[in-house]
Structure formats: C-alpha cells, structure tokens
C-alpha cells in the first residue's frame, strides 16, 4: 500500500523571508491561505503539522478547516499547546489530518525538565509543556498504522542540549511514549529540536537504525542562509520494514523545511 505523508512546522501561518544582520527571523506577515494552497497541490494522504494556528483553547481552527476542506481530508484532530506569539488572541499547537479514520486518539504529555533561562532581552523563560498526538489509523483491508505527531522541547533556547546526560531519564520516558506498544507499523513525525547533532546521537533511546529509520534526510546547510541550523531537526521516522519510494525536504513559506515522502507499507 502506498501513502504520501507530509510533516510541516507552519509557524502559525506566517511567511518567513530570511534573516537580518543579527540572524533574527524576518517575516512578511500572516498569510495562512498560501499554506492551504500549497497543501492542496501536494495531495497527501496524511498531514502532520506543528505550530498550527488555532482560534480557541479547545482547538477550533479555521486554518485547519480550510486545509481539511481543500485537501479532502475526512478526519483530523487538533491539539492546543499554548498561546500564539505572532497573532494576538490566538493559540497554536499540533494537528493530524488524514484520509483514513482514527481507530484511537490519545494526547500524552511529555515529562518536562522545567529548566529556566534569562534571554538576551532580559525575559525570564521557563520551559513550557510539550505533548504528542498518538493515533492508530485504519488503512482498510485489516491494515493499521500507528502514527505520532510531536513538537519537542527547544533546549537550544535554554543554552542546553537535547543529548545532555542530565536529560537521559527524560529521553527514556519520551522514547517509550513515542514508540508503539502493539508491535505494528509505525510513523513518528515531528520537530524534535535536536539542534546541533543528528537524531540518532541526540536521541539514542529511540534506537534509530534498529527498529526505526529516517524517511526524509537532508543537510541543514543546504538551506543556509535562510535556515540557521546545520543539522536536521524535523523527521519522519518509520518502522524498519517501511519502504521509501520518494523523499524530499522543501523550503517553502516557513522557517522550517517541509518533509514530503511517499512510502510503501
């Protein structure tokens, strides 16, 4: 069975245009319709999104409603994470859109190290909670797919590293939640924020290369100077038996590349 899967961090519908001389992001404004048009052209079967703009704390989202209608997705679930910082009186979070029905849907909270820092502008930051969306999709003909969508902790903004030894116990807990517990085929999509090192080294507890493999691989340097990191931080991970038919990372409107893959189950 062939599927087209996309993961995209859509940065709340903003349009990213590069960096200033201080390496700060530059945006032309809020244009969610351009994302809708892009995803309509892609015609994917599964769309996993991070930093999705939502209108209420319960996850109502006109943005997602437009995507669902334009792309003919029959099923979706939204999850609010926190208040939006680009658009006033809005929220942002995760969303899974699918052409296949959800057999199960869970929201699970990731254990939070609660580290703190003082930002260069004097702001006091405390690490916010992060979550995963965990579902089982019914693909038909007695075939199921375990699917996880996530946006993990940004250690780089706290002058720490995802792979620091002090966070080993947290990584073990996160890996347990991300992995399926039924032994079936799995996809894990997300912005892992593993800035500065490849995910197999930053997150060894996931056992990438053994039970999982990365479906879309790219060198972050190819997006320079528009993309500030020299390593991959977005991933679509799949069970080792999943075959990759095509894969690409594409820089479009966000400050993160979109991952697009066609796979065979």
N, C-alpha and C positions, 0 to 999 in steps of 0.2 A: 504493500500500500504506500502510495506517495503522498507526502504532505509538504506544503510550503509554510514555513514558520518565520516570524519576524519578532525580534526584540528591539525596542527603541525607548530611549530616555528622551522624552519630548519637551523637557524643560518648560512645562506649564504653558505650552503654546507660543513661546517667544521665538523670534527669529534671530539667530546668532550670526554675526558678521565678522568676527575676528577679535583682535586684542589691541589695546592701546600700548603706549611705551612702557607702562608698568605691568604689562602682561595681565591686565584686567579684561574681563569679557566685555564685548560691545554688542548691543542688540539694536535692531531697528524697530522693535515694538512687538505687540501681541497680535499674531495672525494665525489663529488655530485652523482656519479654513484651508490654509496651504498644506498643513499636515493631513487633513481629511482628503484632499485631492491626491496627495502622494500615496496614501494607503489604499485608496480606491484603485489606483493604477496597478498596485502590486498584486492584488487578488490573492491574498494569503488565506490559508485555512485556519491558522492560529496566530493571533497577535497579542504579544505580551508587552505591556507598557509600564514605564516608570515616570514619575513626576507628571502625572496626568492632572490636568486642572479639573476641579470639581466644585460644584456650586453650594453644597451643603455638607455639614459634618457627617451626614448619613450616606454620602457617596453619590448623590444625584449629580449627574454631569451632562450638560448639554453638548459638550465637546465629544464625549463618548457616544452619546445618542446619535450625533451626526456621523461618526465613524461607523457605528453599527448599521445605520440605515444605508450609507453609501457603499459599504463593503458587503452587504448581505450576510452579516453575522447574525445567527439566530440566538446566540447565547452569550452572556457576558456577566462578569462580577467586578464591581469596583470596591476599592478599599482606601479610605482616607487615612493619611499618615499624620499630616499637620497642616497648619495654616500656610497658604501660599505667600511667598515673599516678593513675587513680581506683580501680582494682581490683587488689588485691595478686596477684602471681604470674600475671598475665595479660599479653597483648600487644594491640597494636592496629595497624590498617592499612587497606588498601583491599580492596574486593570488587566484582566484577561478577557479577550474576545475570541469566540470560537464558532465554527460552523458545525461543531459536534456538541451534543448535550453533555452536561455535567452530571455524572453519577454521584459525585460527592463534592463538597466545597468546604474547606476549612481555612480559617485565619489563625496563624500561630505567631506569637510574639517571640522575637529573638532575645535571649538574655543580653542585658545591656551592661557594659563595663562602667558606665556613668563617669567617664573621665571628663575633666574640665580644662579650659584654657582661656587666656586673655588674648583676644585678637589684636592685630596691629592697630586697629582704630580704638582700642580700649574696651570693646564689647566683651562681656563675660559669657562664654559659651559652655553649655553642659550638653553632653551627647544625648540626642533625642532617641526615643524608642524606635525600633525598626521591626518590620513584620514580614511574613511570607504569605502568599496565597498558594494553597496546596489543593489540587483538584485531581479527580480521575475523570477522564473523558471517555465516553462511549463512542468508539470509532465504527461500530457496526460489525456484523459477522463475528461476534464473540471476541472482538479485539478491544482492549482497553489501553489507555495511555496515562501514566502518572505525569502530572505537569506541575511545576513550581515556578512562581514568579516572585522576584525579590529585588530590593534595593538596600544594600548593606551599609554598615557604618563607615563614615568618612574619616578614618584615622588620620589622614594627611592634614586635615584642618586642625588637628589637636597636637601636631608635632610628634605623633606616634606612628607605629607601623602595624598593619594588619597581622604581620607574621611575628611580632614580638613575643618572646617566650611567656611574658606575663598574661597573654591572652590565649594561651594554648587550651585551657579548660573551656573557654568560651567557644573557640573554634570547634572543639569536640562536640559541644552541645548543638552548635549550628549545623554541623555536618549530619548529625543524627536527624534533625528536623528536615533538612533538605532532601535527604535520601528517602526513597520509598521504603515502606515496610511490608510490601506484598510481593516483592520479587519480580514485578512486571516491568515492561518497558517504561523508561523514564526520560523526561526532558526537564532540565533546570535552566531557566533563563533569568538573567539579572544583571544589574550594575553592581559588581562585587566591591568596587572601590579598592581594589588591590593595587594601589598606585606604587610603582617603582620596582615591581618584581612579577614574574609570571605566576599564574594562579596555582600551579602545581607545587611551587615553592612557598608561596604565601599561605596556602590552604591545604597542606598535605593530608589533613584528616579526611578530605573528600575522596582521596585515592584516585585522582585523575590519572588516566593511563592504565588503570586496572579495571574498575567497574564502570568508569565513565571516560568519555573522551570529548574534546572540544570540537564542536561542529564548524564554527567560523573562527579562523585565526587571522590576525593582522598584526602588523608592526605599527605601533602608535606613531612612530617617527614619520610615517608616510602622510600623516595629517598635519604635520608641522608646516607653518607656524600657527595654523588655526587650532590645533589640538595640543594642549600644553604637556601631555604626558608621553613618555617614550615607551610605555608598556601598555598592553591591553588590559582594560578593566571591565568591559562588557563581555559576557559569554553566553552562548547557548551550549550547554553540556548535555550529552545524550548517553544512554546505555551503550556499552561497547558493541552490541550487535546492530545498532542503527547505522545504516549506510548513508554517506553524504553524496548526493548527486550533484549539487552545486552549492556554492557558499561565497558570500561577499560581505564586506563591510563598506558602507556608503555614507559619506558625509553629506548631509542634505541641509536641514534647517536648524538643527540643534547644535549644541557644543559637544555632543557625543555622536559617534558613528552609529548608524542603524545596522543591525545584523540580520541578514536575509539568507535563509537556507532552504533548499529542497532536499528532503530526506526520504529514504525508503525504510519502512518498518517491516 
